[in-house]
Amino acid sequence: MEKTYSQKEALLKTLQYTKKYKILFAGSILFSVINVGLGLYIPMLAGEAVDRVVGKGKVDFEGVYKILVIMGICIAIASAASWFMVLCNNKIAYSVVRDVRKDAFEKLQILPLKYIDGHPTGEVVSKIIADVDQMSEGLLMGFSQLFTGLVTIFGTLFFLVKINWKIALVVVCITPVSLFVASFIARRTYSMFKLQSETRAEQTALIDEVIGNQKLVKAFGREDEELEQFDEINERLKKYSLRAIFFSSLTNPGTRFVNSLVYAGVAISGGIIAVMGGITVGNLQCVLTYANQYTKPFNEISGVITELQNAIACAGRVFALIDEEPQIPDSEDAVVLMKNGEKKISGNNNSELIDENNIVSVHGKVNIEDVSFSYDKNTKLIENLNVHIKPGMRVAIVGPTGCGKTTIINLLMRFYDVDKGSIKVEENDIRDIKRSSLRKSYGMVLQDTWLKEGTIKENIITGKPDATDEEIIAAAKAAHAHSFIKRMKDGYDTLITEDGGNLSQGQKQLLCIARVMLCLPPMLILDEATSSIDTRTELKIQSAFEKMMKGRTSFIVAHRLSTIENADIILVMRDGKIIEQGNHEELLELGGFYSELYNSQYANK
């Protein structure tokens, strides 16, 4: 179950990310102190200048001139300090956001597949993009105004005490009321901003889903239903957003009212003390200026609270992703699979040292021993599955929808770990094999194609980045993709959109086949690999597959049983169990479930 963060936990976690920027923090505080200190010193100078104007014809112009020069210097230095302070704050905020987004994306790479399967794509995207953006805005405003506000509050109190402690006491007595109003409202708005963030993620997930499946939406006339669902979520988002903003906006007028009381208290007490001769007119003007400056940070901080509440709520959702339990890491002495004749481990960087004793050559021997697995622990799927496959065998898996065919593929690739039993490759449990080398040992062609945005060449070399142009062309020819690629404007350098949007489904599948043809790994997984290809091309591809599968262990998932007649062994599955196994002729003679499936497809013939 996904962890939920309280407001305090999310704030502390955010502060942990700022630890590495201590120097910038120190610089920000230093420049803030200089900026505010000089800004607060200016009213003192102004009060002194007022006191030098005694009356008509009794003005100390020389003294006033010197004070004005000092004020100009203070203003210049304060402005420069303010600029450097903002620079430090921006650097801290955007660096923290970069680190959070980087950690979130890195965590995605090591999360178990069940997390991705269990969360809508749009929701995950919303966390990494929209929530982190909201977090950055809150941090930026917080760092920019929080430090300055706090320094201003303590600085003005210091100068007020210096001028007259009685007036400072009036200010201190009224201040807690302002703090109480701000904190009271802030505590009650966090949950509203959390709801707003969650609903925004729900809306992003729906938009992503509808855009990604726009053809299906139009084909089945679902436009009105999808629009209705969007309107419902949009209405909820409006309601939560209005509530959050309305209640948080009460902070500012509430603190302004209290701050007006502060100013009034200072004006009345200061006026009485001035009449009694306790302070000069210049000092009275000075304390009134300080009273006004003292209240400003409370108004600014109350505005920051709104953004911070939103930022912390969004940060909590991102941290929940970052703190998700990752997949079980490979052990330090994990076995590394390598195909015969390979000089180095594909995908391994030079900095990663591998013990030669842990390297095992892959021949294609796979043993599935007493395996049980289910996605939902309350619903049984695969139970006590046993299959022993020799190198070079062609294993076909058939059965009705939902019987566990694709699940076996997920287990072979270790996208999921078995609940019970073991799967062994070359007598090594795949949980003791380095994941990257295990998956490099399989070549997968699935019914669902995947292509990235880039050139056709870049998509073909996904599994072998160092392939030469000759190897790429040879693989494309073997997959019967070369002819349609050459007809395109830029040939192999033709840019294709995300998921090959400007190609037909058949062309996309041919490119996926070419990708595997280029790598030629020791084991193959073909899951309805020719489902989107015309019959004429399919015959050519089947011929290419025949050559490719020769000497390689192959797992073939198929609905069209004519494509698996030459398989060495056919596993017939139903309800997660193998109910029949044998070659094509043996299973037909058996007259069981496979025979029924085969005859139902060729009844007319």
Secondary structure, 3 states (H helix, E strand, C coil): CCCCCCHHHHHHHHHHHCHHHHHHHHHHHHHHHHHHHHHHHHHHHHHHHHHCEEECCEECHHHHHHHHHHHHHHHHHHHHHHHHHHHHHHHHHHHHHHHHHHHHHHHHHHCCHHHHHHCCHHHHHHHHHHHHHHHHHHHHHHHHHHHHHHHHHHHHHHHHHHHCHHHHHHHHHHHHHHHHHHHHHHHHHHHHHHHHHHHHHHHHHHHHHHHHCHHHHHHCCCHHHHHHHHHHHHHHHHHHHHHHHHHHHCHHHHHHHHHHHHHHHHHHHHHHHHHCCCCCHHHHHHHHHHHHHHHHHHHHHHHHHHHHHHHHHHHHHHHHHHCCCCCCCCCCCCEEEEECCCCCCCCCCCCCCCCHHHEEEECCCEEEEEEEECCCCCCCCEEEEEEEECCCCEEEEECCCCCCHHHHHHHHCCCCCCCEEEEEECCEEHHHECHHHHHHCEEEECCCCCCCCEEHHHHHHHHCCCCCHHHHHHHHHHCCCHHHHHHCCCHHHCEECHHHCCCCHHHHHHHHHHHHHHHCCCEEEEECCCCCCCHHHHHHHHHHHHHHHCCCEEEEECCCHHHHCCCCEEEEEECCEEEEEECHHHHHHHCCHHHHHHHHHCCCC
